[in-house]
């Protein structure tokens, strides 16, 4: 008996998404790889091999931008994960004005990043900013948050965390809502304290939410640009420059091939970090 041929009908549903993916992602990615191997302007392109990549790693400020990107991504991702979980636990504990406080925590996510950056630039002004004025009433001499090379990157990271922790909190609230109360009831019967319930019940059972928060926060941190450009423009010097801001400055200066190579490096950096991390998290889920 002849084997029945599989119908191509289901593949027609995949075709529109495949066309969009190939047109808007795959083709531009491959074109970027090609242009990163050239010295190009808007009209001509000269193939120079890997010279752009060699120059990238020879320039101290470009390497500094790469290092700052990793520091910034790890700092913001870790802070959003920890604070998001703690806020989610607090905002699902039945405290007074719980719904209102949830809205307050999530509100910064909806605000324009440029607007947030400009606002914090004013708040963090060394002499006229509200933060340092408040510290002066406590007898503390506030630092130059965005002008100190040792603090600028971490000050911008703080702004990023303030704006983005609401999304992490929302994801964790959804994860906590999926946990059956029976687990906590069983833990209480066994004599577990609130802290033990948190470590032994809450933390393990919200692991899928944790994976989502870490992944999204890490990708966002690696490709962050707008909040940095709105506050410090990578300064002072190159102290708060990240890879995306360095790439933008290279485009402004007309080094299109070098900046395209930076884009490729940023793409590869995200892929090298996120893909193995996601695979590791999935393996841990299967092992549980």
Buried (B, 14 or more C-beta within 10 A) or exposed (E): EEEEEEEEEEEEEEEEEEEEEEEEEEEEEEEBBEBBBBBBEEEEBEEBEEBBBEBBEEEEEBBBBBEBBBBBBBBBBBBBBBBBBBBBBEBBEEEEEEEEBBEEBBEBBEEEBEEBBEBBBEBBBBEEBEBBEEBEEEEEEBBBBBBBEEBBBBBBBBBBBBBBBBBBBBBBBBBBEEBEEEBBEEBEEEEBEEEEBBEBBBEEBBBBBBBBBBBBBBBBBBBBBBBBBBBBEBBBEBBBBBBBBBBBBBBEEEBBBBBBBBBBBBBEBBEEBBEEBEEEBEEEEEEE
